[in-house]
Amino acid sequence: MNKLSDRIIRVLIRKDVSIHAQLFRFMSLLGTIAMAVGGVYTLAEGMEIKNVIALFAGAFFMGVLFWAGKKFKQYDICSFILMLGLNGIFLPVTFMRSGGLKSGMPLWFVLGFISLFFLLRGKGLIAGTVITIIADAVCFYIAMVYPEKIVYMESESVVNVDIIVSTVITVFLTCAFMFIQITLYEYQRKENEKQQAKLVAAMNTQSRFLANMSHEIRTPINTIIGLNEMTLREENLSDDIIENANNIQSASKMLLSLINDILDLSKIEAGKMEVVPARYETGKLFSEIVNTTWIRAHEKNLEFCVNVSEKLPSMLYGDEMRIKQVLTNILSNAIKYTQKGSVTLFVEGEQTGTDEILLKMSVIDTGMGIRQDDMKYLFDSFKRVNEGNTKGIEGTGLGLSICSQLVNLMGGQITVDSIYQKGSTFTITIPQKIVNAAPLGNLNYNSSSRHQRSSYKKSFEAPEAKVLVVDDNDMNLLVAKKLLRETKVQLSLAHSGMECLKLTAKNNYDVIFMDHMMPEMDGEKTMDLIRNQEGGFCRKTPIIALTANAMSGAEEKYRKMGFSDYLAKPINGILFEAMLLRYLPKERIEYMVAPDDAGLALRHGDDGGVLALVCHHLGVLCGHTAVGDHRHPAVQPGELIQVFQRAALDDDVVAALAQIHGQLGSDKITHFVYTPNSRTVRQVRSSSRSSAAVSPAAASPTSST
């Protein structure tokens, strides 16, 4: 049976036509053969020449349809004509001239109905069914009411033979049709499985390519950002140097955002992009967006108008970072494609429930606009409209595609209204939960100067701690060395897995940072050898994956491999110190930030040591370490730290603390700081507005807040 199926597939199956078309090919061909055989039989039995001619005419008719379908590819029309000719003309005429009810013709009517449902679909099936029912009903009516109009067979034995032959042919054709259909569907299923396997392989290849690309590009960016951060930590820098360093930092982040666009698209296509909702302050969100946008508009001498409704709730619940990403991208596009005139941001809210609001954000520009013919391509990946007018404008063509899909993930909608050469209006609506319904009021937009820099404050020292960094890239090792210089740890560097094993065989390290993608012996294999190294001193040492592989699911992937944690490149100095703090033995740490200094740093928006301590104590808060009897089992460490890291990467401690505050709620501890002398934990409350001063509470570690 399998050999027969394979032979049918090889001879008759066409990959360029649908299953219905292939069924038509089979049925018309088999019908041609069956009718030709029937004609030969009737001729051999000496039946009337009219019956013989009718059968051969039917065979010819079906053969012509088979050829026409193959020639003109109009299989639906040919199928309908076939059923119309068979059920509406051929079978009724044959019924009248071949014995009517006293013959095998009723069985042929059954075959006609079966063929109908095999071949036709949609309106064609409905029309074919109606025609067949009418034709069959007329035949039966004539046979019962006007039997004299029926041409009966010569004898009862001929009738019996005709019934037997009709039964055999009908059963054979029905079984053949079913066998062919099952064979076709089985073939299609196998083809779909092959295509699915190819698609999965292609997706895996794409993921590996993007991971490799991310690794190769992030490695030099890591060097640029890391060394630039060390420059900004230097004292007594001139304004020109600070401005240049800030420009390098801005350009590096722009390049990193382009890479992230590609990675975001990959996540969305793979269905791995997730929305991470949290409480956020509405005023702060739009203040940050306005400040960054104003600088770009000012550089192009564009007027930037802002109209944020004073009636907006002051605190909402949603994915602040994704909203910021979408709106910043739309505003950035408006500025890029506007040569003169203005860009306007209009924000309002529409109450949709007692605790829900539809956040409506519109960006209006006087730029080049979009042709109506190009509107359908606007949200396509890797597609830029008005190519001729946008050659000199930077971009990958991914931004709007990602924005559209992110808005859909958040349950919102993005629409466009544009007049070519006049301007465009992009409107984004996203449903949000209301946390604090108090009106937002007037916003105070304070743009930061390009000559300002965030000050670095050392959070701890660990001169007795031993740390090993393994990376095959010399510049990455240099960046790690410089970023950890202020911590005074005893730092060892290894250029390969083999060199790492030689060091772990002789030294007991407190923490090991391991690059994953190294030649000859990669990070995973090196880690396994360290864990099983006979006589080695680091079999239980925390090993942290320090890698440029920032693809979706990377954290879970590395934890499954056996790594203690994961830190993506380019390395953020603050998070680097925070990761080290989390895994260093406490007896090795000497904290340098006092609670009062921390409160002062928070009030002035300084990052550095305070931010690193917040990262560390998030681990404490989420259950990595017990703090008295105070635990938060409901908080997922990975989720909370990921949310916080996203804010921390913007070098804004206030935004970072607002993220923590939003995740834990105003009734929970926002963050902790250590008192250097006693090393006990003191709780610090966060005010309802992130810009307000934060002062430490005098409560004990286990008291309720």
N, C-alpha and C positions, 0 to 999 in steps of 0.2 A: 504493500500500500504506500509506503514511504517513497519507494522508487517511482511508482506511478505518479505520485504528487510532484516529485522533483522533476520528472519528465514533462508533465503538464506545465510546470512553472517555467522550465527552460524554453519550451517551445512557444507558449502563448502569452505569458505574462509580460506586460509592458510597464516599465517603471514610470513612464511619462503620462500615464492615464490613471483615472480614479478606479476604485473598486467597482463602482456601478458600471463604468465603461467596460471593464474587463469581464464582468458578468454578462453584459450584452454580447461581447465577442464570443464567449463560450456558448451562450444559449443560442445565438443565431447560427453558429457553426454546427452545434449538435442538432438543432432543429432542421438545418439543411440536410444533414446526413440522415436523420430519422425519417423525414418526408421522402427523401430519395429511396430509402430502403422500403418504405411503405408503398411507394409507386411501383417498385420492382415486384413486391409481393402481390399487389392487386393485379398487375399485369400477368404474373405467373399463374394466378388463380382463375384467370379468364374473366375477371369482372368487367363491368362496363368501361369502355374507353374514356368516358367522361371523368370517372373517378381517378383513373390513372393519370389523365392530363391534369386534373386538379391537384393531385399530390406532387407531381413534377413541377407544376406551376408554383406551388407553395415553396418547394425546395429552391427553385430559381429565385423567387421573391426574397427569401431569407438570405440567400447567398449574395444577392445584390446589396441588401442592407448591410451585411457584414463588410462588404467591400467599401461601400459608401462611408460607413462609420470610420473605417481604418483610413480612408483617403482624406476625408474632410474634417475628421475629429469632432463631428457633431453627434456625439453618442446619445445625448438626451433626446434629441429630435428623432434619431433613427430608432431608438427604443420605443418611443411613443408610436411611430409609424408601424413598427413591427407588431406591437400589441393591438393597434387599431386594425391592421390587416388580418391578424390572427383571430382575435376575439370578435371583431365587428363584421368581418366579411367571410374569411375562409371557413371557420368552424360553423357558423350558421348555414352557409351554403352546403357544406358537406353534410351537416345534420339533416337538411331537407332531402338530400339525394342519396343518403346512405342508411336509411332505416329509421331515422328519428330516435324515439325512445327505445325501439326494439333493435338496438345496435350498441356498439361500444362508444358512441359519440358523447354520452353524458360524462364518461371518464375524460374525454378530451376537453370538455368544458372545465372540469376540475383542474386539469393541467394548465388551461388558459388562465384561470384565476391565480394559480400558484406562480406562473410566470410573471403575471402582472405585478405582484408584490415583490418579486425578486428584482425586476428591472426598473420600475418607475419610482419616482419620489416627488414630493411636493404637489403642486397643482396638476402635474402630469398624471400622478397616481390617482388623484380624485377624479379627473376627467376620464381616465381609462377605466376606473371602477364603475362609474356611471354608465359608460357606453357598454361595457361587458354585461352588466346586470340587465340593461334594457334589451340587448341582443339575445341573451339567454332566455329572458322572460318571454320575448316574442316567439322564440323557437318552441318553448314548452307549451305556450298557449296554442300555437298552430297545431302542434302534435296532438293535443287533447281535444280541441274544439273542431279542427278541420283536418282530421287524419287522412282524408283523401288527397291532400296536397303533398303528403310525404311519399317518397319513392322507397318502398320497402325492399328488403333483400329476398332472394329467390326462395330460400328454405330456412328452416330453423337451424339446421347444422351450420349453414353459412353465418347465421346470426351468432351462434355460439363461438364459432372460430373468430369472428370479428371482435366479440367481447373479450375473448382470451388474448388476442393480439393487442387490442387497445389497452387492456390491463397491463400486459407486459411492458409495452412501450411507455405508458404513463408512469408506471412504477420506476422503470429504468431511468426515464428522463428526470423525474422528481428526485430520485436518489442521486443522479448525476449532478443536477443543479445544486443540491444540498452539499454534495461532496466538493464541488467546485467552490461554492461559497465558503465553506469551512476551510478549504485549502487556501483560498485567497486571504481570508482573515488571519489565518495562522501565518501565512507568508508576511502579511502586513505587520502582524505583531512582532515577528522576528526582525523585520526591517526596522520597526520603531525601536526595538531593544538595541539594535546595532547603532541606530542614529543617536539614541540616548547615551549609549556607551561612548560614542564619538564625541557627543556634546560634553559629557562629563570629563572626558580626556582633554578636550579643548579648554574647558573651564579650568581644569587643573593646570594645564600648560600655561594658560593666561595668568592664573594665580602665581605660579612659579616665576613667570616672566616679570610680573609686577613686583613680586617679592625681591627678585634679583635686582630689578631696576631701582626699587626703593632703597635697597642696600647700597648699590653703587653710587646713587646720587646723594643719599643721606650721609655717606661717609665723608665726602669733602665738605658738605654743609655743616656737619658736626664740628669739623676743624674750624671753619669760619666763625660759627656762632660761639664756640667755646673760647677761642683765642680772643674774639671781640669782647666777650664778657669779661675776660681777664683784663683787657685794656680799660674797660669802664670801671673796674674795681680799683684802678690806680688812683692815687691822690694827686692833687695839684695839676690836673689836666687843663689845657686851654680850651676855650669855647669851640675853636675850630676842630680840635681833636674829638671833643665830645660830640659835636655835630656830625663829623665824619663817621664816628663809631655808631651813632644812632642810625645814620643812613645805611650803614652796612647791616645793622641788625634788622632794619625795616626791609631791605632788599632780600635778605636771607629768609625772612619770614614769608615774603611774597613768593619766593621760589619754593619754599616748603609748602605753601598753600596750593601751588600748582600741582605738586606731587600728591598732596592730600586729595585734590579734586579727582585725580585719576583713581586713587585708592578708594575714595568714597563711592565713585561710580561702580567699581568692582564689587564693593560691599552690597550696594543696592541691587545690582544684577544677580548677585548670589543669594539675595534675601537675608543678608546678615546685618544690615543696617538697623539699628535700634534707636528708638526715641527714649531719652532719659529725662523724664519730667522731674521738676523740683520747684520749690518756691523761689520766686525772684522779685526784685523790686523793679517796678515798671519804669520809674523815673531814672534809675541808674542805667537800665538797659538802653534807653533812648539817648541818655546823655553821652554814653560811651560811643554809640553809633554816630551821633551828631558830631562829636569832637573829632573822630577819625575822618569822617566824610568832609567836614569843613576844611580841613587842611588840603585835601585833594582838590576840592572845588576852588579854593583860594589860589592854588598854584596855576589853575587854568583861567583865572580871572572870571569865574562864573559866580552868579548870585545864588546862594544856597538859602532857601526859605524853609522854615520849620514851623509846622502847626500841629502840635500835640495837644489833644483835648485835655482840658483841666479836669474833666469829669471822669477820666479813666481811673479804675481802682489802683491804689498805690502798690498793691502786691498781688501777683497772679501765680498760678501753678501751671507749668509747662516746661518744655525744653528750651530754656533761655539761649543756650549756645547755638542750637539749630536755627532758632528765630533770628539771632544775631547774624549767623552765617548767611541765611537767605536774604535778609534785608540789606546787609552790607554788600552782597554781591549785586543786587538790583541797583543800589545806589552807585556802586562802582561802575557798572555798565552805563548808567545814565550820564555820569560824568565823562566816561571814556568817549561816548558817542555824541556828546554835546560840545560843539566848538564855541558857541557863543549863546548868551541868554541866561537861563536859570535852570536849577534843579530844585524841586519842591518835595518835601516829605510831609505827608498828611496822615495823622494817626487818630483814630477814634474807636470807640467800642459800642457794641450793640448788645444790650442785655437780652439773653435768651433763656434765662432761668434764674432761680433764686441765688444760685452760686456759680453761674456760668455766664460767660461773655464771649461774643464773637469779635475778636481783635481784627480791626480792618486797617491795613497800612497801604497807602498809595504813594507811588513815586512818579512824579510828573516832570518831564524834561522838554526842552525846546530843541532837541537834537535832530538828527537826520531822519528819524522815523523809520518805519518798516513797510515795505510794499505788501499789499494784500496777498499777492501770490506767494510771498515768503513766510506768511504767518504760520502756515501748517508745518514749516520746518523749524520754527523758533525754539522748540523744546527738544529737538533731536540732538543726540550725542554727536560730538565732533563735527557739528554743522554750524557755520556762521553765515547769516544772511547778509545781503548787500556786500558780497565779497569784494567787488570792485572798489567800494568806498571805505573798506575797513582793513586794507592791507597793512597799513602802518600802525594799527592798533593792536596792542598785546592781548593775548588770550588763547585758550585752547579750544573754545567752542563747547566746553563741558559745563560751564557755570549754570546756565539757565536750565539745562537738563537735570542737573543735580538739585537745583532749587525746586523745580516742579515736583520731583520725586520725594524730596524731603517734606514739602508742604503736604503732599498726599499722605505720607507716613504719619503726619501730625493731624490728619483728618481735616485738612483745610483745602483751599482752592486758590489758584493763581490765574488771573485773567489779564488780557492785554487789549488796549485800545490805542491804535496808532494811525497817524496820517503821515504819509511819506513827505519828507522835507519839512514837516511842521513839528513833529514831536511825538512822544509816546507816553502812555499812562499804564503803569503796571500796578495792579491791585491784588493784594494778598489778604486773604481772610483765614484766620486760624481760631478754632474754639479753644478757650482757656478757662480754667477754674479760677474763681475769685477766692483769694485768701484774706485780703484786707480790703473791704469795700470803700474805705475812706478815700475821698477824691485826691487825685494826684496834685492838683494845684499848678502853680507856675514852676517851670523847670529852670534851673540855673546851669547854663552850659559854660563850663570852664575848660577851655582848650589848653593843653599843656604845651610848653615851649620846647622847641627842638633842642635847646641848649640845656635842658634839664635831664638828669639821669637818676635812676633808682639807686639808692645807696645800699651797699652790701654791708651787712652786720653779721659778724661771725657768731654762730650759735653754740659751737662746742669745740673742744680740743680733745684729742685722744692720742697722746704721744706714746702710750704703751701698746696701742692697737697695731696689729699687723694685717695689712690689706694687700691682696694680689690682684692685679688687673692683667687679663690675657687678651691680646689682640694682635693680629698679624700686620696691622697698619701702624706705622711709626707715629703718624700725626695724631691718630686716636689715642695712643698711649701718652703723647705729649699733652693733649687736652685733658685727659684724666689726671695726669700728674699736676698740672697747673690748677685745675678746679679743686683738688683736694689738698692743695698746698697749705691753706690756712688752718686745716684741721690738725696738722702736724702728725698725721698717722705715719707709721713706718711702711712706706709703700714699695712694693716689689713689682716689676714689670716683666712680662713674658711675651715673646713674639710668636709662640706656637704651642700646640698641645704638648709636644715632647718636652719643650723647655719648662712648661708649667709642671709636668710630672716630676721633673728633676727637682724643682723647688719645693713641691709638696712632700717629697720624700725626705726633705731635710728640715723643713720649717712648719710650724703650726700657725696657720693664718686664721684670723677671726672671721674674715669675709673674703670671698673670691668673686670678682666680676669677670664673666666669661663671654667673649664674643662667640656667636654661634657659627657663622659662616667663615671658617678658616680652611685653607688648603691642607691637604694630606690628612690631618686629623681635626675634624670639626669639634665644636663646643660640646655637643651631646656625647660624642664618643670619649672626649677628654674627661667630661664629668663622670661618666660611668667608670672609667679607669681610676679616677680619684676615689670614688666611693668604694672600690674594691682593691685599692692599692695595698699590697702586703707591706706592712711596716710603715705605711704612710701616716702622716700626722693630721690629714684634713678629710678623713672619711666622713665626718659628721659636720664639717664646716658648711655654713650657708653658701650656696653658689647661685649667683644672680645672673640671668641672661642679659647681657649688655649688647644689643644688636640693632641694626638698621632695619630689620624685618618688622615693619609696622603694619602688616596686613591684618584684616579682621580675624579675630579668633586667636591672635598671636599669644595673648596672655594665657589662655586656656591650653594652647598647644605646648608652651614651655613648661607649664606646671605639670602637664601629663608626662613630659619627658623626664621630670624629676628635678627641675630647677626650683630653687626656693622662691624666686620672684623674677620679675621681668621689668626692664627699663629700656625704653626705646631711644634710639638716636634720632636727631641730634640731642646730645645730653644737655638737659637743663641743670645748671649748677645747683640750684636750690633742691630739686628733686633728687639729684645725685647725693647730696649731703643727707637728705631725709631718708633715702634708702639705706645709707650707711648707718645712720642713727638707729633705724629699726632693727638691724641685725647685729650691731656691736654689743658685746657683753656690757652690762650697765656699769660694772666696776671699772671699765676702761674709759668711761666718758666723764669729761669735766665740762659742765654747762657754763656758757658765757653770757647768757641773756637773763636778766632778772625780771620778775613780773612787772615792776614799775617801768623798766626800760621797754618791755614788750608793749605795755599800754601806750607809751609815748610813740613807739614805732608804728603802732597801728593807727594812731591818730594822724600821723604824718604820711601814711601810705607806704612806709618802708617795707621792703621784703627781706631777703637775706635770711638771717638767723631765725627770725620769728616765723617766717613761712616754713622753714625746714622743721622747726619744732612743731608747728601745726600738723605737718605731714606725719611726723613721728607719732604724735599723740592721737591722730586719727586711727592709727594701728592699735594703740592702746584702747581707744574708745570702742572700736569695733570688735574687741575681744581677743586681740593678739596677746595682750597682757592684762592681768587683773589689776584694777585700781581700787583698793579697798574692797568693798562689796558692790561697787557700782559697775554694772554691765549693761550692754545694749544688745541682747541677742537678736533682736528683730532687724538690726542694721546689718546689711551685707557689706563686708569690708571692701571687696573688689569694686562693687558698684559705687560706693561712696568715695573711695580714693580716686577712681577714674574720673568722677564728676569734678572732684577737687583739682586733680591734675590738669584737666582741661582749662580751668580758670587760672591756675597757677602759671601755666605756660604763657599767659598774657602779662606776666610780671606785675600783677595787681593783687596785693594781699587782701584788699577790701572786697574785691569781686570774689576772690577765693573763699573768704570767710562767709560772704553772703551765700555762696553755694552750699557750704556746710550747714549754715543756719537754715537754709531752705530744706535740706534733706532731713535734718533732725527735728526741726520745729522749734518754736520759741520757748517751749517748755523743756527742752533738752539742753545739755551742755553743748556749747558751740565749739570750744577748743580748750586745751589745757596749756599751761606753761609750768616749767619746773622752777622752784626756788633753788638757786645754786648751792646754798649752804646746807639746807636740810634735805634737798632732793625729794621733797614731798610735793604732791600734786595740789595745785590750787585751781579752782574753777574760775573761768572768766565768762561773764555774761556778754551777750551781744545785744545791742539795742535794736529797736525795730527798724532803724534806718542804718544802713551800712556806713554812711558818712559820719555818723555821730561818734563821739569818743567812746572808747571801750575801756572800762575800768575793772580791775580784778575784784571779785567778791571775797569777803572774808570768811566764807563758809568753809567747812571742813570737807575733805575729799569725798565723803560718803553722804553728804547732805543733799537733800532734794532741791532741784532748781525749777 
